[in-house]
Amino acid sequence: MASASEENFSGEIAFENFNIHNAAGVDLSELHSADGRSIPRKLCLVCNDFASGLHYGIPSCEACKAFFKRTVQGNVEYSCSASEDCEITKRRRKACQACRYKKCLMVGMLKEGVRIDRVRGGRQKYKRVEPGTSPYGNSMSKISIESKIMSGLLESIEPEKLFAFPDDSINDMELKFNTSLSDLTDRELLATVNWAKSVSGFLELSTIDQMYLLQNVWLDIFLLNVAYRSMPYTGTIIFSDDFTLKDSECRMCGVSTEFNSLLRKLCSKLTGLKVSKEEYMYMKTILLFNPETEYLQHKDQVQKRREKMQDYLQEVCIIQGSQGTARLCSLIFILASLHNVRAAARNYWLAVKNEGKVGLHKLLCEMLELMDEDSWYFV
């Protein structure tokens, strides 16, 4: 196993592709892909100005955040002098307050998140909602405002759908499979980093901890993504909409029996539990915030974030039915079982790399090498 200093050095090389730096005067809102292309920062869903963060459930700019807050706190009513479909942009957002407020609501801003009493002293606190109760009457049902806001954030930062674009000119089925999967995995890796940087609390961690967490978990998230895409699982693994494989096809493509079997079992488990998208999104964040990752500088901070995400997931599970705690345990068990699938996937990729027929992307190679097969723990 590499020493901590060696691991740190390798990690910084790998993550130069992502342009992850510390907060000392460096803009953390923009990524760069392996080929140097800029990946744009998050935009305000109301006016398309740059978003300053998550406000009332969605990414928004300071101007729209303040406008929405003033409107709700003042119980202001607006009227449109035109046809109630005014365009809301950065330049024209002040032109029609009625249409601006209408768009705030349309894109998901939550009135319940605004403190009506204008009390100073930090964020509003929310009580845990018990099954079948709602402290907010008809405006909210069965789930706390706080977790609803977090669910809205996770939905808004979900990566866009990727396609494999298999090269039909390649006649060798195994070569075609490995080439397509290599390219798809590399792009999913970049998408995962972009996603992680948008997860609440991640950028508050030290840069070193961000790197170690991503090095540790990127492959697990990829596998969970594939399993969720394959739901309802009926024998076909869906790597992407244009790249699906049945059991017999995987064997013809040279996929190891162990990797093939374990991945299909994972797909079956998610289908058996009928995992919802909301549950799946929280499962990814729980994977991301793994306090048992080696060499972390601030394990306690990571632990607190994981516990918070598990609390949110538990609330979602309770809404699913009376066996909320049991369901939560089943979902956590799935995450723990990823260890074996991950090890098999890593061995598969290393075999492909050593064979030399497919040129793996540099970033993918570095991330595989940084992974220690014995360094993954889930508690």
FINU-677420 format. One record per residue (C-alpha): residue number from 0; x, y, z. Coordinates in pm, whole numbers, always signed. Layout:
N
@i = NUM	X = X	Y = Y	Z = Z .
...
***
This chain:
379
@i = 0	X = +0	Y = +0	Z = +0 .
@i = 1	X = +127	Y = +348	Z = -86 .
@i = 2	X = +215	Y = +582	Z = +194 .
@i = 3	X = -5	Y = +879	Z = +270 .
@i = 4	X = +241	Y = +1118	Z = +108 .
@i = 5	X = +266	Y = +908	Z = -207 .
@i = 6	X = -112	Y = +878	Z = -226 .
@i = 7	X = -147	Y = +1253	Z = -186 .
@i = 8	X = +98	Y = +1322	Z = -469 .
@i = 9	X = -78	Y = +1081	Z = -705 .
@i = 10	X = -416	Y = +1223	Z = -613 .
@i = 11	X = -316	Y = +1576	Z = -702 .
@i = 12	X = -198	Y = +1460	Z = -1043 .
@i = 13	X = -522	Y = +1278	Z = -1112 .
@i = 14	X = -738	Y = +1567	Z = -1004 .
@i = 15	X = -561	Y = +1828	Z = -1212 .
@i = 16	X = -804	Y = +1708	Z = -1477 .
@i = 17	X = -1088	Y = +1836	Z = -1258 .
@i = 18	X = -928	Y = +2168	Z = -1160 .
@i = 19	X = -1011	Y = +2109	Z = -793 .
@i = 20	X = -829	Y = +2365	Z = -580 .
@i = 21	X = -864	Y = +2514	Z = -238 .
@i = 22	X = -1074	Y = +2818	Z = -162 .
@i = 23	X = -783	Y = +3062	Z = -134 .
@i = 24	X = -889	Y = +3289	Z = -417 .
@i = 25	X = -956	Y = +3010	Z = -666 .
@i = 26	X = -1296	Y = +2974	Z = -831 .
@i = 27	X = -1435	Y = +2635	Z = -736 .
@i = 28	X = -1746	Y = +2675	Z = -946 .
@i = 29	X = -1594	Y = +2551	Z = -1269 .
@i = 30	X = -1460	Y = +2213	Z = -1377 .
@i = 31	X = -1232	Y = +2124	Z = -1662 .
@i = 32	X = -1255	Y = +1794	Z = -1841 .
@i = 33	X = -954	Y = +1582	Z = -1931 .
@i = 34	X = -923	Y = +1752	Z = -2270 .
@i = 35	X = -932	Y = +2101	Z = -2120 .
@i = 36	X = -1292	Y = +2188	Z = -2201 .
@i = 37	X = -1463	Y = +2411	Z = -1947 .
@i = 38	X = -1773	Y = +2273	Z = -1779 .
@i = 39	X = -1999	Y = +2570	Z = -1693 .
@i = 40	X = -2096	Y = +2654	Z = -1338 .
@i = 41	X = -2453	Y = +2622	Z = -1213 .
@i = 42	X = -2699	Y = +2887	Z = -1331 .
@i = 43	X = -2994	Y = +3043	Z = -1154 .
@i = 44	X = -3305	Y = +2853	Z = -1260 .
@i = 45	X = -3508	Y = +3176	Z = -1256 .
@i = 46	X = -3303	Y = +3426	Z = -1459 .
@i = 47	X = -2996	Y = +3230	Z = -1582 .
@i = 48	X = -2751	Y = +3451	Z = -1393 .
@i = 49	X = -2476	Y = +3262	Z = -1209 .
@i = 50	X = -2617	Y = +3084	Z = -904 .
@i = 51	X = -2460	Y = +3169	Z = -569 .
@i = 52	X = -2589	Y = +2851	Z = -407 .
@i = 53	X = -2902	Y = +2660	Z = -311 .
@i = 54	X = -3175	Y = +2900	Z = -202 .
@i = 55	X = -3525	Y = +2785	Z = -103 .
@i = 56	X = -3475	Y = +2453	Z = -276 .
@i = 57	X = -3313	Y = +2544	Z = -609 .
@i = 58	X = -2985	Y = +2689	Z = -745 .
@i = 59	X = -3044	Y = +3063	Z = -771 .
@i = 60	X = -2863	Y = +3396	Z = -775 .
@i = 61	X = -2859	Y = +3642	Z = -483 .
@i = 62	X = -3096	Y = +3878	Z = -664 .
@i = 63	X = -3370	Y = +3619	Z = -719 .
@i = 64	X = -3317	Y = +3480	Z = -370 .
@i = 65	X = -3372	Y = +3826	Z = -218 .
@i = 66	X = -3670	Y = +3899	Z = -446 .
@i = 67	X = -3841	Y = +3573	Z = -351 .
@i = 68	X = -3775	Y = +3629	Z = +20 .
@i = 69	X = -3916	Y = +3984	Z = +11 .
@i = 70	X = -4223	Y = +3872	Z = -178 .
@i = 71	X = -4308	Y = +3587	Z = +57 .
@i = 72	X = -4230	Y = +3775	Z = +380 .
@i = 73	X = -4431	Y = +4078	Z = +265 .
@i = 74	X = -4714	Y = +3866	Z = +125 .
@i = 75	X = -4692	Y = +4084	Z = -186 .
@i = 76	X = -4927	Y = +4036	Z = -479 .
@i = 77	X = -4818	Y = +4139	Z = -828 .
@i = 78	X = -5001	Y = +4182	Z = -1156 .
@i = 79	X = -4863	Y = +4153	Z = -1507 .
@i = 80	X = -4939	Y = +4438	Z = -1748 .
@i = 81	X = -4882	Y = +4209	Z = -2047 .
@i = 82	X = -4992	Y = +3851	Z = -2115 .
@i = 83	X = -4842	Y = +3685	Z = -1804 .
@i = 84	X = -4565	Y = +3516	Z = -2000 .
@i = 85	X = -4285	Y = +3773	Z = -1980 .
@i = 86	X = -3933	Y = +3646	Z = -2043 .
@i = 87	X = -3724	Y = +3642	Z = -1725 .
@i = 88	X = -3352	Y = +3689	Z = -1788 .
@i = 89	X = -3067	Y = +3854	Z = -1602 .
@i = 90	X = -3129	Y = +4179	Z = -1791 .
@i = 91	X = -3508	Y = +4170	Z = -1780 .
@i = 92	X = -3575	Y = +4014	Z = -1440 .
@i = 93	X = -3687	Y = +4350	Z = -1293 .
@i = 94	X = -3925	Y = +4427	Z = -1580 .
@i = 95	X = -4217	Y = +4219	Z = -1451 .
@i = 96	X = -4234	Y = +4116	Z = -1087 .
@i = 97	X = -4546	Y = +3907	Z = -1139 .
@i = 98	X = -4388	Y = +3683	Z = -1401 .
@i = 99	X = -4064	Y = +3669	Z = -1206 .
@i = 100	X = -4243	Y = +3544	Z = -895 .
@i = 101	X = -4447	Y = +3303	Z = -1106 .
@i = 102	X = -4126	Y = +3159	Z = -1249 .
@i = 103	X = -3973	Y = +3130	Z = -900 .
@i = 104	X = -4260	Y = +2902	Z = -803 .
@i = 105	X = -4261	Y = +2719	Z = -1134 .
@i = 106	X = -3894	Y = +2615	Z = -1108 .
@i = 107	X = -3940	Y = +2493	Z = -751 .
@i = 108	X = -3870	Y = +2767	Z = -498 .
@i = 109	X = -4038	Y = +2675	Z = -169 .
@i = 110	X = -4236	Y = +2941	Z = +16 .
@i = 111	X = -4220	Y = +2721	Z = +325 .
@i = 112	X = -3844	Y = +2776	Z = +341 .
@i = 113	X = -3879	Y = +3151	Z = +405 .
@i = 114	X = -3887	Y = +3271	Z = +766 .
@i = 115	X = -4207	Y = +3471	Z = +784 .
@i = 116	X = -4123	Y = +3604	Z = +1131 .
@i = 117	X = -3794	Y = +3762	Z = +1009 .
@i = 118	X = -3618	Y = +3626	Z = +1319 .
@i = 119	X = -3240	Y = +3662	Z = +1304 .
@i = 120	X = -2993	Y = +3410	Z = +1433 .
@i = 121	X = -2923	Y = +3145	Z = +1176 .
@i = 122	X = -3113	Y = +2894	Z = +975 .
@i = 123	X = -3463	Y = +2789	Z = +1066 .
@i = 124	X = -3483	Y = +2463	Z = +1255 .
@i = 125	X = -3726	Y = +2190	Z = +1155 .
@i = 126	X = -3875	Y = +1920	Z = +1367 .
@i = 127	X = -3864	Y = +1560	Z = +1256 .
@i = 128	X = -4198	Y = +1461	Z = +1104 .
@i = 129	X = -4356	Y = +1141	Z = +1229 .
@i = 130	X = -4545	Y = +908	Z = +993 .
@i = 131	X = -4894	Y = +1032	Z = +918 .
@i = 132	X = -4840	Y = +1381	Z = +1063 .
@i = 133	X = -4768	Y = +1719	Z = +909 .
@i = 134	X = -4676	Y = +2023	Z = +1118 .
@i = 135	X = -4733	Y = +2244	Z = +815 .
@i = 136	X = -5089	Y = +2142	Z = +736 .
@i = 137	X = -5183	Y = +2097	Z = +372 .
@i = 138	X = -4878	Y = +2285	Z = +244 .
@i = 139	X = -4647	Y = +1995	Z = +327 .
@i = 140	X = -4725	Y = +1625	Z = +354 .
@i = 141	X = -4541	Y = +1379	Z = +577 .
@i = 142	X = -4187	Y = +1503	Z = +521 .
@i = 143	X = -3991	Y = +1788	Z = +673 .
@i = 144	X = -3922	Y = +2109	Z = +486 .
@i = 145	X = -3551	Y = +2055	Z = +529 .
@i = 146	X = -3542	Y = +1715	Z = +364 .
@i = 147	X = -3775	Y = +1831	Z = +88 .
@i = 148	X = -3535	Y = +2113	Z = +10 .
@i = 149	X = -3244	Y = +1869	Z = +4 .
@i = 150	X = -3436	Y = +1636	Z = -226 .
@i = 151	X = -3500	Y = +1929	Z = -457 .
@i = 152	X = -3130	Y = +2012	Z = -461 .
@i = 153	X = -3028	Y = +1655	Z = -537 .
@i = 154	X = -3281	Y = +1641	Z = -819 .
@i = 155	X = -3148	Y = +1966	Z = -967 .
@i = 156	X = -2786	Y = +1846	Z = -972 .
@i = 157	X = -2849	Y = +1501	Z = -1119 .
@i = 158	X = -2606	Y = +1452	Z = -1411 .
@i = 159	X = -2747	Y = +1461	Z = -1761 .
@i = 160	X = -2800	Y = +1132	Z = -1939 .
@i = 161	X = -2490	Y = +999	Z = -2116 .
@i = 162	X = -2470	Y = +779	Z = -2424 .
@i = 163	X = -2201	Y = +526	Z = -2515 .
@i = 164	X = -2215	Y = +573	Z = -2894 .
@i = 165	X = -2078	Y = +222	Z = -2971 .
@i = 166	X = -1856	Y = +210	Z = -3279 .
@i = 167	X = -2040	Y = -18	Z = -3522 .
@i = 168	X = -1733	Y = -37	Z = -3744 .
@i = 169	X = -1562	Y = -260	Z = -3483 .
@i = 170	X = -1646	Y = -622	Z = -3565 .
@i = 171	X = -1474	Y = -778	Z = -3264 .
@i = 172	X = -1754	Y = -786	Z = -3002 .
@i = 173	X = -1519	Y = -792	Z = -2703 .
@i = 174	X = -1311	Y = -503	Z = -2838 .
@i = 175	X = -1625	Y = -304	Z = -2917 .
@i = 176	X = -1762	Y = -362	Z = -2566 .
@i = 177	X = -1441	Y = -268	Z = -2387 .
@i = 178	X = -1389	Y = +42	Z = -2602 .
@i = 179	X = -1746	Y = +164	Z = -2549 .
@i = 180	X = -1744	Y = +95	Z = -2176 .
@i = 181	X = -1406	Y = +262	Z = -2132 .
@i = 182	X = -1524	Y = +583	Z = -2294 .
@i = 183	X = -1856	Y = +580	Z = -2109 .
@i = 184	X = -1690	Y = +516	Z = -1772 .
@i = 185	X = -1442	Y = +798	Z = -1825 .
@i = 186	X = -1721	Y = +1045	Z = -1900 .
@i = 187	X = -1926	Y = +920	Z = -1604 .
@i = 188	X = -1623	Y = +975	Z = -1384 .
@i = 189	X = -1610	Y = +1340	Z = -1488 .
@i = 190	X = -1986	Y = +1374	Z = -1438 .
@i = 191	X = -1954	Y = +1225	Z = -1089 .
@i = 192	X = -1693	Y = +1483	Z = -991 .
@i = 193	X = -1914	Y = +1763	Z = -1121 .
@i = 194	X = -2208	Y = +1617	Z = -927 .
@i = 195	X = -2006	Y = +1578	Z = -605 .
@i = 196	X = -1897	Y = +1943	Z = -616 .
@i = 197	X = -2265	Y = +2040	Z = -617 .
@i = 198	X = -2366	Y = +1815	Z = -325 .
@i = 199	X = -2440	Y = +2021	Z = -16 .
@i = 200	X = -2140	Y = +2032	Z = +217 .
@i = 201	X = -1885	Y = +1869	Z = -12 .
@i = 202	X = -1691	Y = +2183	Z = -103 .
@i = 203	X = -1682	Y = +2280	Z = +264 .
@i = 204	X = -1443	Y = +1989	Z = +318 .
@i = 205	X = -1070	Y = +2033	Z = +266 .
@i = 206	X = -944	Y = +1985	Z = -89 .
@i = 207	X = -744	Y = +1680	Z = +19 .
@i = 208	X = -1052	Y = +1518	Z = +174 .
@i = 209	X = -1251	Y = +1590	Z = -142 .
@i = 210	X = -989	Y = +1408	Z = -349 .
@i = 211	X = -968	Y = +1106	Z = -121 .
@i = 212	X = -1346	Y = +1070	Z = -103 .
@i = 213	X = -1379	Y = +1079	Z = -482 .
@i = 214	X = -1087	Y = +842	Z = -534 .
@i = 215	X = -1254	Y = +602	Z = -294 .
@i = 216	X = -1609	Y = +607	Z = -424 .
@i = 217	X = -1629	Y = +697	Z = -794 .
@i = 218	X = -1651	Y = +335	Z = -909 .
@i = 219	X = -1918	Y = +249	Z = -650 .
@i = 220	X = -2132	Y = +538	Z = -770 .
@i = 221	X = -2084	Y = +426	Z = -1131 .
@i = 222	X = -2203	Y = +74	Z = -1043 .
@i = 223	X = -2502	Y = +207	Z = -849 .
@i = 224	X = -2588	Y = +429	Z = -1148 .
@i = 225	X = -2584	Y = +128	Z = -1380 .
@i = 226	X = -2798	Y = -80	Z = -1143 .
@i = 227	X = -3054	Y = +198	Z = -1106 .
@i = 228	X = -3065	Y = +252	Z = -1484 .
@i = 229	X = -3134	Y = -118	Z = -1528 .
@i = 230	X = -3453	Y = -105	Z = -1320 .
@i = 231	X = -3681	Y = -286	Z = -1349 .
@i = 232	X = -3417	Y = -551	Z = -1408 .
@i = 233	X = -3539	Y = -829	Z = -1639 .
@i = 234	X = -3205	Y = -974	Z = -1746 .
@i = 235	X = -3059	Y = -677	Z = -1934 .
@i = 236	X = -2794	Y = -448	Z = -1790 .
@i = 237	X = -2839	Y = -91	Z = -1912 .
@i = 238	X = -2503	Y = +85	Z = -1916 .
@i = 239	X = -2672	Y = +357	Z = -2121 .
@i = 240	X = -2981	Y = +377	Z = -2340 .
@i = 241	X = -2774	Y = +283	Z = -2646 .
@i = 242	X = -2554	Y = +27	Z = -2469 .
@i = 243	X = -2738	Y = -269	Z = -2314 .
@i = 244	X = -2625	Y = -628	Z = -2261 .
@i = 245	X = -2795	Y = -954	Z = -2175 .
@i = 246	X = -2619	Y = -1224	Z = -1974 .
@i = 247	X = -2512	Y = -1424	Z = -2280 .
@i = 248	X = -2376	Y = -1112	Z = -2450 .
@i = 249	X = -2163	Y = -1025	Z = -2146 .
@i = 250	X = -2002	Y = -1368	Z = -2162 .
@i = 251	X = -1930	Y = -1325	Z = -2534 .
@i = 252	X = -1770	Y = -987	Z = -2456 .
@i = 253	X = -1523	Y = -1146	Z = -2218 .
@i = 254	X = -1668	Y = -999	Z = -1898 .
@i = 255	X = -1556	Y = -1211	Z = -1604 .
@i = 256	X = -1816	Y = -1444	Z = -1456 .
@i = 257	X = -1769	Y = -1285	Z = -1113 .
@i = 258	X = -1819	Y = -927	Z = -1230 .
@i = 259	X = -2115	Y = -1021	Z = -1449 .
@i = 260	X = -2285	Y = -1219	Z = -1171 .
@i = 261	X = -2232	Y = -963	Z = -895 .
@i = 262	X = -2350	Y = -671	Z = -1108 .
@i = 263	X = -2667	Y = -860	Z = -1204 .
@i = 264	X = -2733	Y = -943	Z = -838 .
@i = 265	X = -2701	Y = -574	Z = -757 .
@i = 266	X = -2953	Y = -489	Z = -1029 .
@i = 267	X = -3191	Y = -753	Z = -889 .
@i = 268	X = -3161	Y = -615	Z = -535 .
@i = 269	X = -3256	Y = -262	Z = -641 .
@i = 270	X = -3547	Y = -394	Z = -845 .
@i = 271	X = -3664	Y = -618	Z = -561 .
@i = 272	X = -3682	Y = -320	Z = -327 .
@i = 273	X = -3831	Y = -95	Z = -596 .
@i = 274	X = -3579	Y = +173	Z = -506 .
@i = 275	X = -3722	Y = +517	Z = -584 .
@i = 276	X = -3524	Y = +793	Z = -751 .
@i = 277	X = -3527	Y = +993	Z = -428 .
@i = 278	X = -3381	Y = +699	Z = -235 .
@i = 279	X = -3122	Y = +639	Z = -506 .
@i = 280	X = -3008	Y = +1003	Z = -493 .
@i = 281	X = -2958	Y = +987	Z = -117 .
@i = 282	X = -2778	Y = +652	Z = -146 .
@i = 283	X = -2519	Y = +818	Z = -369 .
@i = 284	X = -2455	Y = +1093	Z = -116 .
@i = 285	X = -2415	Y = +837	Z = +163 .
@i = 286	X = -2155	Y = +660	Z = -49 .
@i = 287	X = -1978	Y = +990	Z = -113 .
@i = 288	X = -1947	Y = +1088	Z = +252 .
@i = 289	X = -1757	Y = +779	Z = +372 .
@i = 290	X = -1577	Y = +862	Z = +700 .
@i = 291	X = -1376	Y = +538	Z = +680 .
@i = 292	X = -1188	Y = +658	Z = +372 .
@i = 293	X = -814	Y = +642	Z = +440 .
@i = 294	X = -604	Y = +955	Z = +505 .
@i = 295	X = -899	Y = +1190	Z = +566 .
@i = 296	X = -803	Y = +1504	Z = +755 .
@i = 297	X = -1147	Y = +1563	Z = +906 .
@i = 298	X = -1332	Y = +1236	Z = +949 .
@i = 299	X = -1574	Y = +1397	Z = +1195 .
@i = 300	X = -1697	Y = +1645	Z = +933 .
@i = 301	X = -1752	Y = +1366	Z = +681 .
@i = 302	X = -1929	Y = +1157	Z = +945 .
@i = 303	X = -2170	Y = +1441	Z = +1029 .
@i = 304	X = -2261	Y = +1484	Z = +663 .
@i = 305	X = -2320	Y = +1113	Z = +619 .
@i = 306	X = -2543	Y = +1101	Z = +927 .
@i = 307	X = -2744	Y = +1395	Z = +794 .
@i = 308	X = -2795	Y = +1223	Z = +459 .
@i = 309	X = -2896	Y = +901	Z = +636 .
@i = 310	X = -3152	Y = +1100	Z = +838 .
@i = 311	X = -3299	Y = +1235	Z = +515 .
@i = 312	X = -3306	Y = +887	Z = +362 .
@i = 313	X = -3480	Y = +750	Z = +669 .
@i = 314	X = -3753	Y = +1013	Z = +637 .
@i = 315	X = -3804	Y = +914	Z = +275 .
@i = 316	X = -3821	Y = +547	Z = +375 .
@i = 317	X = -4086	Y = +623	Z = +638 .
@i = 318	X = -4301	Y = +782	Z = +372 .
@i = 319	X = -4275	Y = +459	Z = +170 .
@i = 320	X = -4461	Y = +271	Z = +444 .
@i = 321	X = -4471	Y = +167	Z = +808 .
@i = 322	X = -4146	Y = -35	Z = +788 .
@i = 323	X = -3927	Y = +270	Z = +739 .
@i = 324	X = -3640	Y = +158	Z = +961 .
@i = 325	X = -3633	Y = -190	Z = +808 .
@i = 326	X = -3630	Y = -41	Z = +459 .
@i = 327	X = -3345	Y = +192	Z = +550 .
@i = 328	X = -3145	Y = -108	Z = +674 .
@i = 329	X = -3210	Y = -289	Z = +345 .
@i = 330	X = -3085	Y = +8	Z = +143 .
@i = 331	X = -2775	Y = +48	Z = +359 .
@i = 332	X = -2707	Y = -324	Z = +319 .
@i = 333	X = -2707	Y = -277	Z = -59 .
@i = 334	X = -2445	Y = -4	Z = -24 .
@i = 335	X = -2231	Y = -228	Z = +195 .
@i = 336	X = -2255	Y = -510	Z = -60 .
@i = 337	X = -2105	Y = -283	Z = -328 .
@i = 338	X = -1761	Y = -372	Z = -193 .
@i = 339	X = -1757	Y = -707	Z = -374 .
@i = 340	X = -1897	Y = -566	Z = -700 .
@i = 341	X = -1642	Y = -288	Z = -689 .
@i = 342	X = -1351	Y = -528	Z = -642 .
@i = 343	X = -1468	Y = -739	Z = -937 .
@i = 344	X = -1511	Y = -429	Z = -1155 .
@i = 345	X = -1164	Y = -304	Z = -1065 .
@i = 346	X = -1011	Y = -642	Z = -1151 .
@i = 347	X = -1195	Y = -639	Z = -1483 .
@i = 348	X = -1056	Y = -296	Z = -1572 .
@i = 349	X = -703	Y = -387	Z = -1470 .
@i = 350	X = -723	Y = -698	Z = -1689 .
@i = 351	X = -839	Y = -487	Z = -1984 .
@i = 352	X = -557	Y = -242	Z = -1922 .
@i = 353	X = -291	Y = -514	Z = -1895 .
@i = 354	X = -415	Y = -684	Z = -2211 .
@i = 355	X = -339	Y = -364	Z = -2400 .
@i = 356	X = -598	Y = -397	Z = -2677 .
@i = 357	X = -798	Y = -98	Z = -2556 .
@i = 358	X = -627	Y = +228	Z = -2472 .
@i = 359	X = -792	Y = +341	Z = -2150 .
@i = 360	X = -822	Y = +713	Z = -2089 .
@i = 361	X = -543	Y = +856	Z = -1876 .
@i = 362	X = -777	Y = +974	Z = -1602 .
@i = 363	X = -947	Y = +635	Z = -1575 .
@i = 364	X = -609	Y = +462	Z = -1552 .
@i = 365	X = -491	Y = +695	Z = -1277 .
@i = 366	X = -807	Y = +651	Z = -1074 .
@i = 367	X = -786	Y = +273	Z = -1101 .
@i = 368	X = -426	Y = +278	Z = -983 .
@i = 369	X = -512	Y = +506	Z = -691 .
@i = 370	X = -771	Y = +259	Z = -567 .
@i = 371	X = -644	Y = +3	Z = -317 .
@i = 372	X = -862	Y = -306	Z = -328 .
@i = 373	X = -848	Y = -336	Z = +51 .
@i = 374	X = -906	Y = +31	Z = +132 .
@i = 375	X = -1285	Y = +48	Z = +99 .
@i = 376	X = -1499	Y = +30	Z = +410 .
@i = 377	X = -1865	Y = +100	Z = +469 .
@i = 378	X = -1988	Y = +158	Z = +821 .
***
